[in-house]
Amino acid sequence: MQKFIFIIIIFLFSIYNVNAKNFNWSDKVKTTDGYTEFYIDKNSIKKIGNYVYYWTLANYLKYDPGDNKEVKSVIVFNRIDCDDMGYQLILMSIYDDYNGKGKILTHFIDPDSEEDKKYDPETSVSYGRHKKICN
């Protein structure tokens, strides 16, 4: 089953990688502190069993001391486990301009396993977004 899911992920990534200009960012949400704004591509949402896969964009608007101010935005392919609201960042590209434009500073595939899921507080923007996507 894990191989099947991995193949689907690679397939979805290849489709969006080739057609990256076709992302349709919507559903803007900003953190209460104003540091980050998030968007999703609703057309990319795919449900497989209790998992949901989708693309998201984050623009970094403010920085803390020591943050890399060259990083302006990231595009991430996410997986949510709707049973326990845990999530994983599967693919990530980091850009030097807003809205996933400009030079790609780095990109990676996250090798985390199911046991390495992250959990956000119920009061966080991402938890609310994940809950909405799962329902």
Secondary structure, DSSP 8 states (H G I E B T S, - for coil): -HHHHHHHHHHHHHHHHHTGGG--EEEEEE-TTSSEEEEEEGGG-EEETTEEEEEEEEEE----TTS-TT--EEEEEEEEETTTTEEEEEEEEEESSGGG-S-EEEEEE----GGG-B---TTSHHHHHHHHHH-
